[in-house]
Amino acid sequence: MKNLKLKLRGLALAAALVLSLSSAFAGGNVKINPYLNTDYSIVSVFNTSNSNLKLKVYDENGYVFYSETVEAESNTQKLFDLSYLSDGNYTLVLVGKNTRVEETFQVAGKKLLVTNELMQLAENKNKSSQYAFEK
């Protein structure tokens, strides 16, 4: 009987952990990556919630540089020209009723400063062909 109670307690704890993790990732995701060796960056937005979310870009003083509604259950990519931004720290925020996702980035020399090793430049690495995906 005591062994059954321990198993049920463990099962309840595992279920609570799974539910909390799924709610932590529910809502959306936002990423920013440089585009080639230009002043542009690609912002990828994944809205997995069933409601619209707001995408906003803030500077370190809280000034909003950009705001857009992202429709429910949609994915989108935007090409941002960072050349008009001053050097400094900025934050991409995807926000909704029960969601808040942030991605910070830094602009230096009118370009996205790549500080996260997960960010990669979009470039053609195959020098022998016109496109990297050609054989």
Secondary structure in CASP SS format (residue, H / E / C, confidence):
PFRMAT SS
TARGET T0000
AUTHOR 0000-0000-0000
METHOD secondary structure of the structure
MODEL  1
M C 1.00
K H 1.00
N H 1.00
L H 1.00
K H 1.00
L H 1.00
K H 1.00
L H 1.00
R H 1.00
G H 1.00
L H 1.00
A H 1.00
L H 1.00
A H 1.00
A H 1.00
A H 1.00
L H 1.00
V H 1.00
L H 1.00
S H 1.00
L H 1.00
S H 1.00
S H 1.00
A H 1.00
F H 1.00
A C 1.00
G C 1.00
G E 1.00
N E 1.00
V E 1.00
K E 1.00
I E 1.00
N E 1.00
P E 1.00
Y E 1.00
L C 1.00
N C 1.00
T C 1.00
D C 1.00
Y E 1.00
S E 1.00
I E 1.00
V E 1.00
S E 1.00
V E 1.00
F E 1.00
N E 1.00
T C 1.00
S C 1.00
N C 1.00
S C 1.00
N C 1.00
L E 1.00
K E 1.00
L E 1.00
K E 1.00
V E 1.00
Y E 1.00
D E 1.00
E C 1.00
N C 1.00
G C 1.00
Y C 1.00
V E 1.00
F E 1.00
Y E 1.00
S E 1.00
E E 1.00
T E 1.00
V E 1.00
E C 1.00
A C 1.00
E C 1.00
S E 1.00
N E 1.00
T E 1.00
Q E 1.00
K E 1.00
L E 1.00
F E 1.00
D E 1.00
L H 1.00
S H 1.00
Y H 1.00
L C 1.00
S C 1.00
D C 1.00
G E 1.00
N E 1.00
Y E 1.00
T E 1.00
L E 1.00
V E 1.00
L E 1.00
V E 1.00
G C 1.00
K C 1.00
N C 1.00
T C 1.00
R E 1.00
V E 1.00
E E 1.00
E E 1.00
T E 1.00
F E 1.00
Q E 1.00
V E 1.00
A E 1.00
G C 1.00
K C 1.00
K E 1.00
L E 1.00
L E 1.00
V C 1.00
T C 1.00
N C 1.00
E C 1.00
L C 1.00
M C 1.00
Q C 1.00
L C 1.00
A E 1.00
E C 1.00
N C 1.00
K C 1.00
N C 1.00
K C 1.00
S C 1.00
S C 1.00
Q C 1.00
Y C 1.00
A C 1.00
F C 1.00
E C 1.00
K C 1.00
END
